[in-house]
Amino acid sequence: MNKGKVYIAGAGPGDPELLTLKVMNRIKTADVIVYDHLINRDVLKYAKPSAELIYAGKMPGEHLKSQDEINGILVEKARAGLNVLRLKGGDPFLFGRGAEEAVALADEGIDFEIIPGVSSINAVPLYAGIPLTHRGLSSSVVVITGHKHTSEGIDEQSWDAIAKLDTIVVLMGVAQIKQIARKLVDHGRDANDPICVIRWGTTPVQSAHTYTLKDILEERHRPFMPPALIIIGSVVNLRNKLNWFEHLPLFGKKVLITRVEKDNAFLKQSLEELGAFVIEQPTIQFVDPDDRGPLDTALKNLKTYDTVIFTSANAVRRFIDRLWMLGKDIRDIGGTAVFAIGPKTARAIEELRIRVDEIPEEFKAEGLVAMLGNRVKGRKILIPRAQEARTVLVDELKKMGAEVDVVPVYKTVNAGVRDDVLPYLKEGVDLAIFTSSSTVKNFFDMFGENALNMLKDADIACIGPITAKTVNEMGLEVTIQPSSYTIEALLKAVVLNYTKEF
């Protein structure tokens, strides 16, 4: 029997980009991932398809699995010869039960490895603009927990010593915040010292609120809910100048993106870097066309065409994949002229080391027709594209005397509703981004009469006029539309809409 191993690892405080490379490698190779409530679910996308994902989350008063049950799962899976990743929020040992789990594994003779994670103690204050130390303000830091596994609770802390230190960081303390403030003041802390409570730190829904210890004692504050981190000390005052995260142009905006999931990486990452809370609900997925016969015939006779026109990067990829499957390659394109609508499509072609002859200034069918002018008369043109698409390009080329063959290389179908995004959509979003007419139509097909309610108060961003027209037909008004029909231009237009500068 193969010998299994358990990796007890920290996934960081919430921002998925704070995940370490070592933990990322373990996520990609693990057979089993046992993960906690505070794990950002985005990191689980990197797990291999065959990986078993086991939720072992714990919230106040609600434990889906007991600690003994979690220990048992780790032992059982490792004994079955599997590589097990125990994924915990922040750092696995700091005020967590990672050490208890490691002891349980050691007692059972199971191999294990500990992988540190970025702790909320370090990351959350920085995302709130609060340095834990600062020359002249703080040369000492103490980290305590407001939750103790004993009947004495916070009473067993050394409050006389804690109160004298410059900066105090409290984890799991919101339920005891008034008692903590009382202990500090009773042991000599100035009641006017600032205190900051930061909830969901490092994420786009981060919220931070500053008071004084006196405010807490007199209950002049809003209610606090976990998960939250508390910082007490003069360094809190630096937040007024150093609060960078919450000043990002899209901070806290709930943004819906509807593209095919595998095409979302750049858009999603860019929005998150601007501070947005991104909700991914792909409305389309690409599948094979109903009949690949016309495509196969065209590929077998590829050298008979004077020109090939690609209208999307997806068409390029599927065209080349099918060419390869038929035992051919890019040499069969030979001296054929190649045109692309838009820079993204052109990049997909050039990645294959095929030169694009021209790109129209206006990235749509009408722009390509205007660019080609009378040069197409007598040409035999192949257009590999989606099974359902506008006929403008084909109609105009034929009017200008070209012989045109249109072959479907893929078709778009409904992607299906993701259960994990439904609560956010029902609450409503601040911004919805559509990059094609099919994403708009499928969104309304998927959500029916609820679609309008979900988007009625949202800004709508469209990549171009064709998509915008479809949005208008559905009864919504387009707020944001770039002059250039690219994702980069769309992002810039979104930022300009909210900041009026870029």
C-alpha positions in Angstrom: 0.0 0.0 0.0 1.2 3.5 -0.9 2.0 5.6 2.2 -0.1 8.8 2.4 1.0 12.1 3.8 -0.8 15.1 5.3 0.2 18.7 4.6 -1.2 21.2 7.2 -1.0 24.5 5.4 -2.1 28.1 5.7 -4.1 29.7 2.8 -3.6 33.2 4.0 -6.2 35.7 5.3 -8.6 36.0 2.3 -6.9 37.6 -0.7 -6.1 34.6 -2.9 -3.0 36.4 -4.2 -1.5 36.1 -0.7 -1.4 32.3 -1.1 2.3 31.1 -1.1 3.7 29.2 -4.1 4.3 26.2 -1.9 0.7 26.0 -0.8 -0.4 26.5 -4.4 1.7 23.5 -5.5 0.1 21.3 -2.8 -3.4 22.4 -3.9 -2.6 21.4 -7.5 -1.3 17.9 -6.5 -3.5 16.9 -3.5 -5.8 13.9 -3.7 -7.9 15.2 -0.8 -8.4 18.8 0.4 -10.0 19.4 3.8 -10.7 23.1 4.0 -12.0 25.6 6.5 -14.8 28.3 6.5 -12.5 31.2 6.0 -10.7 29.8 2.9 -11.3 31.9 -0.3 -13.0 29.4 -2.5 -11.2 30.7 -5.6 -8.0 28.9 -4.5 -9.9 25.6 -4.8 -10.2 26.1 -8.6 -6.6 25.0 -8.8 -7.3 21.6 -7.4 -7.1 18.7 -9.9 -10.5 17.5 -11.2 -10.2 14.2 -9.3 -9.4 15.8 -6.0 -11.9 15.2 -3.2 -12.9 18.4 -1.5 -14.2 18.1 2.1 -15.6 21.2 3.9 -14.7 21.3 7.6 -15.7 24.8 8.4 -16.4 26.1 11.8 -18.4 29.2 12.7 -19.4 30.5 16.1 -22.0 28.1 17.4 -21.9 26.0 14.2 -19.4 23.2 13.7 -20.2 21.0 10.7 -17.5 18.6 11.9 -16.0 18.2 15.4 -12.2 18.4 15.8 -12.1 14.7 16.5 -14.0 14.0 13.2 -11.5 16.2 11.3 -8.6 14.4 12.8 -10.2 11.1 11.9 -10.6 12.2 8.3 -7.0 13.2 8.0 -5.8 9.9 9.4 -8.2 7.8 7.3 -7.3 9.4 4.0 -3.6 9.2 4.6 -3.8 5.6 5.6 -5.6 5.0 2.2 -2.3 6.1 0.6 -3.6 9.6 -0.4 -1.9 13.0 -0.3 -4.1 15.1 2.0 -4.0 18.9 2.2 -5.5 20.4 5.3 -6.1 23.9 4.3 -6.6 26.5 7.0 -7.2 30.2 7.0 -4.2 32.5 7.7 -1.3 30.5 9.3 -2.1 26.9 10.3 -0.7 27.2 13.9 -1.4 30.7 15.0 -4.5 30.6 17.2 -5.8 27.7 15.2 -5.9 24.0 15.8 -3.2 23.0 13.3 -0.9 22.0 16.1 -3.6 19.8 17.6 -4.1 18.1 14.3 -0.4 17.6 13.8 -0.2 15.9 17.3 -3.0 13.6 16.4 -1.2 12.6 13.1 2.0 12.1 15.0 0.2 9.8 17.6 -1.1 7.7 14.7 2.2 7.5 12.9 1.1 9.5 9.9 3.7 11.5 7.9 2.9 15.2 7.8 4.4 18.5 6.8 3.7 22.0 8.1 3.5 24.8 5.5 3.3 28.4 6.9 0.7 30.8 5.7 0.4 34.6 5.6 -1.3 35.4 8.9 -4.1 37.8 9.3 -2.0 39.4 12.1 0.4 40.7 9.4 -1.8 41.1 6.4 -5.1 42.6 7.7 -3.5 45.6 9.4 -1.6 46.4 6.3 -4.7 46.3 4.1 -6.4 48.7 6.6 -3.4 51.1 6.5 -2.2 50.3 10.0 1.5 49.4 10.7 1.9 47.4 13.9 5.2 49.2 14.6 6.4 52.7 13.8 9.4 54.6 15.1 8.2 57.0 17.7 4.8 55.3 18.1 5.2 51.6 18.7 8.2 49.5 19.4 6.3 46.5 21.0 3.4 44.4 19.8 1.4 41.7 21.6 -1.0 39.3 20.0 -3.8 37.8 22.1 -7.0 35.9 21.5 -10.3 36.9 22.9 -11.5 33.3 22.8 -10.1 30.9 25.3 -10.7 27.2 25.5 -11.1 27.4 29.3 -13.8 28.5 31.7 -11.8 31.5 32.8 -12.0 33.1 29.3 -10.2 36.4 29.0 -9.7 36.7 32.8 -6.6 34.4 32.6 -4.7 36.9 30.3 -1.9 38.9 31.9 -3.7 42.2 31.5 -1.2 44.3 33.6 1.6 43.4 31.2 -0.6 43.6 28.0 -1.9 47.1 28.8 1.6 48.5 29.0 2.6 47.4 25.4 2.3 49.9 22.5 0.2 47.9 20.0 -2.3 45.2 20.9 -3.7 42.8 18.3 -6.7 40.7 19.3 -8.0 37.8 17.2 -11.5 36.2 17.8 -12.3 39.0 20.2 -15.5 40.8 18.9 -17.8 39.0 21.3 -15.6 40.1 24.2 -14.7 43.5 23.0 -16.3 45.4 25.8 -14.7 43.2 28.4 -11.3 43.5 26.7 -11.6 47.3 26.8 -12.6 47.2 30.4 -9.6 45.1 31.3 -7.2 47.4 29.5 -8.5 50.6 31.1 -8.7 49.0 34.5 -5.0 48.1 34.2 -3.8 51.6 33.2 -4.6 51.9 29.5 -5.7 55.4 28.4 -9.5 55.3 27.7 -8.9 57.7 24.7 -6.6 55.2 23.0 -7.8 54.4 19.4 -9.2 51.0 18.6 -9.9 49.7 15.1 -12.1 46.7 14.3 -11.4 45.2 10.8 -13.9 42.7 9.4 -13.1 40.4 6.4 -9.7 42.0 6.1 -7.8 41.8 2.7 -11.1 41.1 0.8 -13.2 43.5 -1.3 -15.8 43.4 1.5 -13.3 44.6 4.1 -14.8 47.1 6.6 -12.8 48.9 9.2 -14.2 51.2 11.9 -12.2 53.3 14.4 -13.3 54.3 17.9 -11.7 54.9 21.3 -11.7 52.4 24.2 -14.1 54.8 25.9 -16.5 54.5 22.9 -16.4 50.7 23.3 -17.1 50.9 27.1 -20.0 53.3 26.6 -21.3 51.3 23.6 -21.0 54.2 21.2 -20.3 51.9 18.2 -22.0 49.8 15.6 -22.5 46.0 16.3 -19.5 43.8 15.5 -19.7 40.4 13.8 -16.9 37.9 13.2 -14.6 37.3 11.5 -12.8 40.4 12.7 -9.4 41.6 13.9 -8.9 44.3 16.6 -6.0 46.7 16.8 -5.4 48.9 19.8 -2.7 51.6 20.0 -1.5 54.9 18.5 -0.6 53.3 15.2 -4.3 53.1 14.4 -4.2 56.9 13.8 -1.9 56.3 10.8 -4.9 54.7 9.0 -6.0 58.2 7.9 -2.9 58.5 5.7 -2.1 54.9 4.8 -5.5 53.5 4.0 -4.6 52.4 0.4 -6.8 49.4 -0.1 -10.2 51.0 0.6 -9.3 53.8 -1.8 -8.9 51.6 -4.8 -11.3 52.8 -7.6 -13.6 49.8 -7.4 -13.3 48.9 -3.8 -16.4 47.2 -2.4 -18.2 47.2 -5.8 -20.0 44.0 -6.5 -19.2 43.2 -10.2 -20.9 40.5 -12.2 -18.9 39.0 -15.1 -20.6 36.7 -17.6 -17.9 35.6 -20.0 -16.9 32.0 -20.5 -15.0 31.0 -17.3 -11.7 30.1 -18.9 -11.6 33.5 -20.6 -12.1 35.4 -17.3 -8.6 35.3 -15.9 -7.4 38.7 -17.1 -10.7 40.5 -16.5 -11.3 39.0 -13.1 -7.8 39.7 -11.9 -7.8 43.2 -13.2 -11.1 44.0 -11.5 -9.9 42.5 -8.2 -6.7 44.5 -8.4 -9.0 47.6 -8.6 -10.7 46.5 -5.4 -13.9 44.9 -6.8 -15.7 41.9 -5.4 -16.1 39.8 -8.5 -19.1 37.5 -9.0 -18.5 35.0 -11.8 -21.6 33.7 -13.5 -20.7 32.5 -16.9 -23.7 32.6 -19.2 -22.3 30.7 -22.1 -20.0 27.8 -22.8 -18.5 26.7 -26.1 -19.3 23.3 -27.5 -18.8 21.6 -30.8 -21.2 22.6 -33.6 -24.1 20.4 -34.5 -22.3 19.3 -37.7 -18.6 19.4 -38.2 -18.9 18.3 -41.8 -18.7 21.7 -43.4 -15.6 22.6 -41.3 -13.8 19.3 -42.2 -14.6 19.8 -45.9 -13.2 23.4 -45.8 -10.0 22.2 -43.9 -9.3 19.5 -46.4 -9.6 22.1 -49.2 -7.9 24.9 -47.3 -5.4 25.7 -50.0 -8.3 26.6 -52.4 -9.1 29.7 -50.3 -7.6 33.1 -51.0 -8.5 34.5 -47.6 -9.5 33.4 -44.1 -11.3 35.8 -41.7 -11.4 35.1 -38.0 -13.9 36.9 -35.9 -13.0 35.5 -32.4 -10.0 34.0 -30.5 -12.2 31.0 -29.8 -12.8 30.4 -33.5 -9.0 30.5 -34.0 -8.3 27.9 -31.3 -11.0 25.5 -32.5 -10.1 25.9 -36.1 -6.4 25.0 -35.5 -7.4 22.1 -33.1 -9.6 20.6 -35.8 -6.9 21.1 -38.4 -4.4 19.2 -36.3 -6.9 16.4 -35.6 -7.4 15.9 -39.4 -3.6 15.3 -39.7 -2.8 18.8 -41.0 -1.1 21.9 -39.6 -0.5 25.6 -40.2 1.5 24.8 -43.4 -1.8 24.1 -45.1 -2.7 27.7 -44.7 0.2 28.5 -47.1 -0.1 31.9 -48.8 -3.7 32.5 -47.7 -4.4 36.0 -46.5 -5.5 36.1 -42.9 -7.6 38.9 -41.4 -8.8 39.3 -37.8 -11.5 41.4 -36.1 -9.9 42.9 -33.1 -6.5 42.6 -31.4 -7.4 39.7 -29.1 -8.3 37.6 -32.2 -5.1 38.8 -33.8 -3.0 37.8 -30.8 -4.5 34.3 -30.8 -3.5 33.9 -34.5 0.0 35.3 -34.0 0.6 33.0 -31.0 0.5 30.2 -33.7 3.2 32.1 -35.6 0.8 33.1 -38.3 1.0 36.7 -39.4 -2.2 38.7 -39.6 -2.4 40.8 -42.7 -4.7 43.5 -41.3 -7.0 44.4 -38.4 -9.8 47.0 -39.0 -9.8 50.2 -36.9 -13.4 49.4 -35.8 -13.4 46.0 -34.2 -16.6 44.6 -35.7 -17.9 43.2 -39.0 -18.7 46.7 -40.4 -15.2 47.8 -39.8 -13.7 44.9 -41.6 -16.0 45.4 -44.6 -15.0 49.1 -44.8 -11.3 48.1 -44.5 -11.5 45.5 -47.3 -13.4 47.8 -49.7 -13.3 46.5 -53.3 -10.3 44.2 -52.7 -12.5 41.1 -52.2 -14.1 40.9 -55.6 -13.5 37.5 -57.1 -11.9 36.2 -53.9 -12.8 32.9 -52.3 -13.1 33.6 -48.5 -13.5 31.2 -45.6 -15.0 32.4 -42.3 -14.8 29.9 -39.4 -17.0 31.2 -36.6 -19.8 30.5 -34.2 -22.8 28.5 -35.4 -25.1 31.4 -34.7 -23.7 34.8 -35.6 -24.7 38.0 -37.4 -24.9 37.8 -41.2 -23.7 41.4 -41.8 -20.1 40.3 -42.8 -21.2 37.6 -45.1 -23.9 39.6 -46.8 -21.6 42.6 -47.5 -18.7 40.5 -48.7 -21.0 38.7 -51.2 -22.4 42.1 -52.4 -18.8 43.1 -53.1 -18.3 40.1 -55.4 -16.6 37.6 -53.0 -17.4 33.9 -52.8 -17.9 33.2 -49.1 -18.0 29.9 -47.2 -19.1 30.1 -43.6 -18.3 27.1 -41.5 -19.3 26.7 -37.8 -16.4 25.8 -35.5 -18.3 26.0 -32.3 -21.7 27.0 -30.9 -22.6 28.7 -27.6 -25.0 27.1 -25.2 -26.4 28.1 -21.8 -23.8 27.6 -19.0 -26.2 26.9 -16.2 -26.7 28.7 -12.9 -24.0 28.5 -10.2 -25.6 28.0 -6.8 -22.8 29.8 -5.0 -23.5 33.1 -6.8 -27.3 33.1 -6.4 -27.3 34.9 -3.1 -25.2 37.7 -4.4 -27.3 38.1 -7.5 -30.5 38.2 -5.5 -29.1 41.0 -3.3 -28.2 42.9 -6.5 -24.9 43.9 -8.0 -23.3 47.3 -8.5 -22.0 46.6 -12.0 -22.7 43.9 -14.7 -20.3 43.4 -17.5 -21.3 41.8 -20.8 -18.8 41.1 -23.6 -21.2 39.7 -26.3 -24.8 39.6 -27.2 -24.9 35.9 -26.4 -23.9 36.6 -22.8 -26.8 39.0 -22.5 -29.4 36.7 -24.1 -28.3 33.7 -22.1 -28.3 35.6 -18.8 -32.0 36.4 -19.4 -32.7 32.9 -20.5 -31.1 31.6 -17.3 -32.8 33.9 -14.9 -36.0 34.6 -16.7 -38.2 37.3 -15.1 -35.7 37.7 -12.2 -33.0 38.9 -14.5 -34.4 42.5 -14.7 -34.8 42.7 -10.9 -31.2 41.5 -10.4 -29.8 44.2 -12.7 -32.3 47.0 -12.3 -30.1 49.1 -10.0 -26.8 48.1 -11.5 -24.6 49.9 -13.9 -24.3 48.0 -17.2 -21.0 47.8 -19.1 -20.8 46.5 -22.6 -17.8 45.9 -24.8 -19.4 47.4 -27.9 -22.5 48.7 -29.7 -23.8 45.3 -30.8 -23.8 44.0 -27.2 -25.3 47.3 -26.0 -28.1 47.0 -28.5 -29.0 43.6 -27.1 -29.0 45.0 -23.5 -31.4 47.8 -24.6 -33.7 45.2 -26.2 -33.9 43.5 -22.9 -35.1 46.6 -21.2 -31.9 47.9 -19.6 -29.9 51.0 -20.1 -26.2 50.8 -20.9 -24.0 53.0 -18.6 -20.5 52.2 -19.8 -19.3 51.5 -23.3 -15.7 52.0 -24.5 -14.9 53.6 -27.9 -12.5 50.7 -28.6 -14.0 47.2 -28.4 -11.4 45.5 -26.2 -11.3 44.2 -22.6 -8.6 46.7 -21.8 -10.6 49.6 -23.1 -13.7 48.3 -21.2 -11.8 48.2 -18.0 -10.5 51.7 -18.5 -14.1 52.9 -19.1 -15.3 51.2 -16.0 -12.7 53.0 -13.9 -13.5 56.3 -15.5 -17.1 55.8 -14.7 -16.4 55.6 -11.0 -13.4 57.9 -10.6 -13.5 60.2 -13.6 -9.7 59.7 -13.8 -7.3 56.9 -14.7 
